[in-house]
Amino acid sequence: MFQLLATCFKCIFKLWKKRPDVYIDLEIYSNFSTLVALFSLSKNRIGFYLRDSSFRMGIYTHMMFFNPKVAISGVYLQVARLFGEIDDNISLYPIDKDITFDKNIIPEKKYIIINPNASDLRIERRWSAENFRSLIQNILEKYPELSIVLIGSTSEKEYTQTVMNSMDSNRVINMAGKTSIDDLIALIKHSQLVITNDTGPMHISFACKTPTVCLFGPCSPYQYGSENNTSIIYKGLYCSPCVHDFKIPPCAGDNMCMKLITVKEVCDTVISKLDPSASGKDPSLDISTSYGAQNKVFGLVKRS
């Protein structure tokens, strides 16, 4: 708590020195960032509202309606339109080509990346370690020329290792906790394919335009997974998506939305990405990325 307070005050003092003309708050579900926006003393404070937001109405100078049925990229583009006409096809994930990374982390062989983690915020987003283990065995057998790199944060290193338990292969490498952000970007950018739960590395993969297989359950792929080169596997259960509406999900952690995803359908999707000619149509969910965007600003409330 003391470290949190100290760094918050340090951040606010830096904002005061910069005297920003515009502060854009991209958070919708937490009020903490709303207070930071207020204390920034920016002349123009832009934030989102979802339902009745009387608390936020007195803090932001401009409020944009957050439409959960629109892809998050479309929501951010709507904010960008406040500043003038923009290209609707602009990339929202620019990756610096000059990132500094350890070149020794890139395997000599061609490789794919698997991220079995989903952060502690919502572990219901995780496909099981057993399923990932079976998936890896299938990939090793079918693609002897490929290595597999497992990724994760330092806190996820132990869990990631459980995926490798009883797996005797020098083609599987656990890089969890061993990479900086730049290292992770480089690993993802140079990989043949990324297989991941709905979590941070998925968005890095989108940014790198790396072919990606995403496993969705508690979150909506229509909101967070609409990217080119991406195949989505999503069961769309009655209670899904739930993650942003409940502190405790309706299933109380028994994430059937993820358990119903089979190893076979993930394998089929992986084959369709690595060798499209051999497998025919991609069996994963087809998500349109077109939302009929117009170069007009709708959903804006401006405080008089």
For each residue, the residues with C-beta under 8 A, 3 or more apart:
1: 4 5
2: 5 6
3: 6 7
4: 1 7 8
5: 1 2 8 9
6: 2 3 9 10
7: 3 4 10 11
8: 4 5 11 12 36
9: 5 6 12 13
10: 6 7 13 14
11: 7 8 14 15 36
12: 8 9 15 16 36 39 40
13: 9 10 16 17
14: 10 11 17 18
15: 11 12 18 20 23 39 40 41 42
16: 12 13 19 40 41
17: 13 14
18: 14 15
19: 16 41
20: 15 23 40 42
21: 42 43 44
22: 42 43 44 45 46
23: 15 20 37 40 42 44 45 46
24: 46 47 79
25: 33 34 36 37 45 46 47 48 60
26: 48 76 79
27: 30 32 33 34 47 48
28: 48 50 66
29: 244
30: 27 33 34
31: 34 35 55 56
32: 27 35 36
33: 25 27 30 36 37
34: 25 27 30 31 37 38 47 55 56 59 60
35: 31 32 38 39 59
36: 8 11 12 25 32 33 39 40
37: 23 25 33 34 40 42 45 47 59 60
38: 34 35 45 59
39: 12 15 35 36
40: 12 15 16 20 23 36 37 45
41: 15 16 19
42: 15 20 21 22 23 37 45
43: 21 22 61
44: 21 22 23 61 62
45: 22 23 25 37 38 40 42 59 60 61 62
46: 22 23 24 25 60 61 62 63 64 79 82
47: 24 25 27 34 37 56 59 60 62 63 64
48: 25 26 27 28 63 64 65 66 75
49: 53 56 57 63 64 65 66 301
50: 28 53 65 66 68
51:
52:
53: 49 50 56 57 63
54: 57 58
55: 31 34 58 59
56: 31 34 47 49 53 59 60 63
57: 49 53 54 60 63 301 303
58: 54 55 303
59: 34 35 37 38 45 47 55 56
60: 25 34 37 45 46 47 56 57 63 303
61: 43 44 45 46 302 303
62: 44 45 46 47 82 300 301 302 303
63: 46 47 48 49 53 56 57 60 300 301 302 303
64: 46 47 48 49 75 78 79 82 299 300 301
65: 48 49 50 298 299 300 301
66: 28 48 49 50 75
67: 70 74 75 299
68: 50 220 223 244
69: 222 223
70: 67 74 75 78 223 291
71: 74 75 222 223 224 226 289 291
72: 75 76 223 224
73: 76 77 92 226 227
74: 67 70 71 77 78 291 293
75: 48 64 66 67 70 71 72 78 79
76: 26 72 73 79 80 92
77: 73 74 80 81 86 88 90 92 293
78: 64 70 74 75 81 297 298 299
79: 24 26 46 64 75 76 82
80: 76 77 83 86
81: 77 78 84 85 86 295 296 297
82: 46 62 64 79 297 300
83: 80 86
84: 81
85: 81 295
86: 77 80 81 83 90 295
87: 90
88: 77 293 295
89:
90: 77 86 87
91: 94 207
92: 73 76 77
93: 203 206 207
94: 91 207
95: 99 185 189 207 208
96: 99
97:
98:
99: 95 96 182 185 186
100: 182
101: 105 180 182 183 185 186
102: 105 180 183
103: 106
104:
105: 101 102 175 178 179 183 186 187
106: 103 186 187 190
107: 110 111 147 149 173
108:
109: 145 146 147 171
110: 107 145 146 147 192
111: 107 146 147 148 149 173 191 192
112: 139 146 147 148 149 191 192 193 194 195 270 274
113: 148 149 150 151 187 188 191 193 194 195 196 201 205
114: 132 135 136 148 149 150 151 163 194 195 196
115: 150 151 152 194 195 196 197 199 201 202
116: 126 127 129 132 150 152 159 160 163 197
117: 126 151 152 153 156 159 160 176 197 199
118: 122 123 124 125 126 197 198 199
119: 122 123 125 153 156 199 200
120: 123 155
121:
122: 118 119 125 218 219 243
123: 118 119 120 126 253
124: 118 217 218 243 249 251 253 255 258
125: 118 119 122 197 198 199 217 218 219 243 255 258
126: 116 117 118 123 197 255 258
127: 116 131 132 197 215 258 261
128: 131 132 258 259
129: 116 132 133 159 162 163
130: 133 134
131: 127 128 134 135 261 263 266
132: 114 116 127 128 129 135 136 163
133: 129 130 136 137 163 164 165 166 167
134: 130 131 137 138 263
135: 114 131 132 138 139 195 263 266 267 270
136: 114 132 133 139 140 148 163 167 172
137: 133 134 140 141 167
138: 134 135 141 142 263 267
139: 112 135 136 142 143 146 148 267 270
140: 136 137 143 144 146 148 169 171 172
141: 137 138 144
142: 138 139 267 271
143: 139 140 146 274
144: 140 141
145: 109 110
146: 109 110 111 112 139 140 143 171 192
147: 107 109 110 111 112 171 172 173
148: 111 112 113 114 136 139 140 171 172 173
149: 107 111 112 113 114 173 175 187 191
150: 113 114 115 116 160 163 164 172 173 174 175 176
151: 113 114 115 117 160 175 176 179 184 187 201
152: 115 116 117 156 157 159 160 175 176 177
153: 117 119 156 157 176 177
154: 157 176 177
155: 120 177
156: 117 119 152 153 159 160 176 177
157: 152 153 154 160 161 174 176 177
158: 161 162
159: 116 117 129 152 156 162 163
160: 116 117 150 151 152 156 157 163 164 174 176
161: 157 158 164 165 174 176
162: 129 158 159 165
163: 114 116 129 132 133 136 150 159 160 167
164: 133 150 160 161 167 172 174
165: 133 161 162
166: 133
167: 133 136 137 163 164 172
168:
169: 140 172
170:
171: 109 140 146 147 148
172: 136 140 147 148 150 164 167 169
173: 107 111 147 148 149 150
174: 150 157 160 161 164
175: 105 149 150 151 152 178 179 187
176: 117 150 151 152 153 154 156 157 160 161
177: 152 153 154 155 156 157
178: 105 175 183
179: 105 151 175 183 184 187
180: 101 102 183 184
181: 184 185
182: 99 100 101 185 186
183: 101 102 105 178 179 180 186 187
184: 151 179 180 181 187 188 201 204
185: 95 99 101 181 182 188 189 204 207 208
186: 99 101 105 106 182 183 189 190
187: 105 106 113 149 151 175 179 183 184 190 191
188: 113 184 185 191 194 201 204 205 208 210
189: 95 185 186 208 210
190: 106 186 187
191: 111 112 113 149 187 188 194 210
192: 110 111 112 146 211 274
193: 112 113 210 211 212 213 270 273 274
194: 112 113 114 115 188 191 201 202 205 210 211 212 213
195: 112 113 114 115 135 212 213 215 266 270
196: 113 114 115 199 201 202 205 212 213 214 215
197: 115 116 117 118 125 126 127 202 214 215
198: 118 125 202 214 215 216 217 218 219 221 224 225
199: 115 117 118 119 125 196 202
200: 119 203 204
201: 113 115 151 184 188 194 196 204 205
202: 115 194 196 197 198 199 205 206 212 214 225
203: 93 200 206 207
204: 184 185 188 200 201 207 208
205: 113 188 194 196 201 202 208 210 212
206: 93 202 203 209 212 227 230
207: 91 93 94 95 185 203 204
208: 95 185 188 189 204 205
209: 206 228 229
210: 188 189 191 193 194 205 229
211: 192 193 194 229 230 273
212: 193 194 195 196 202 205 206 227 229 230 231
213: 193 194 195 196 230 231 233 266 269 270 273 284
214: 196 197 198 202 221 225 230 231 232 233
215: 127 195 196 197 198 233 234 258 261 266
216: 198 219 220 221 224 225 232 233 234 257
217: 124 125 198 234 235 237 240 255 257 258 261
218: 122 124 125 198 240 241 242 243 249 255 257 258
219: 122 125 198 216 223 224 241 243 244
220: 68 216 223 224 225 240 241
221: 198 214 216 224 225 226 232 234 285 287
222: 69 71 225 226 287
223: 68 69 70 71 72 219 220 226 241
224: 71 72 198 216 219 220 221
225: 198 202 214 216 220 221 222 230 232 234 287
226: 71 73 221 222 223 230 287 288 289
227: 73 206 212 230 289
228: 209 289
229: 209 210 211 212
230: 206 211 212 213 214 225 226 227 287
231: 212 213 214 269 272 273 282 284 285
232: 214 216 221 225 284 285 287
233: 213 214 215 216 261 265 266 269 284 285
234: 215 216 217 221 225 240 257 285
235: 217 240 257 260 261
236: 240
237: 217 240 256 257 260
238:
239: 242 249 250 251 257
240: 217 218 220 234 235 236 237 257
241: 218 219 220 223 244 245
242: 218 239 245 246 249 250 251
243: 122 124 125 218 219 246 249
244: 29 68 219 241
245: 241 242
246: 242 243 249 250
247:
248: 252
249: 124 218 239 242 243 246 252 253 255
250: 239 242 246
251: 124 239 242 254 255 256 257
252: 248 249
253: 123 124 249
254: 251 259
255: 124 125 126 217 218 249 251 258 259
256: 237 251 259 260
257: 216 217 218 234 235 237 239 240 251 260
258: 124 125 126 127 128 215 217 218 255 261
259: 128 254 255 256
260: 235 237 256 257
261: 127 131 215 217 233 235 258 265 266
262: 265 266
263: 131 134 135 138 266 267
264: 267 268
265: 233 261 262 268 269 283 284
266: 131 135 195 213 215 233 261 262 263 269 270
267: 135 138 139 142 263 264 270 271
268: 264 265 271 272 279 283
269: 213 231 233 265 266 272 273 282 283 284
270: 112 135 139 193 195 213 266 267 273 274
271: 142 267 268 274 275 278 279
272: 231 268 269 275 276 279 280 281 282 283 284
273: 193 211 213 231 269 270 276 282
274: 112 143 192 193 270 271
275: 271 272 278 279
276: 272 273 279 282
277:
278: 271 275
279: 268 271 272 275 276 282
280: 272
281: 272
282: 231 269 272 273 276 279 286
283: 265 268 269 272
284: 213 231 232 233 265 269 272
285: 221 231 232 233 234
286: 282
287: 221 222 225 226 230 232
288: 226
289: 71 226 227 228
290: 293
291: 70 71 74
292:
293: 74 77 88 290
294:
295: 81 85 86 88
296: 81
297: 78 81 82 300
298: 65 78
299: 64 65 67 78
300: 62 63 64 65 82 297
301: 49 57 62 63 64 65
302: 61 62 63
303: 57 58 60 61 62 63
304:
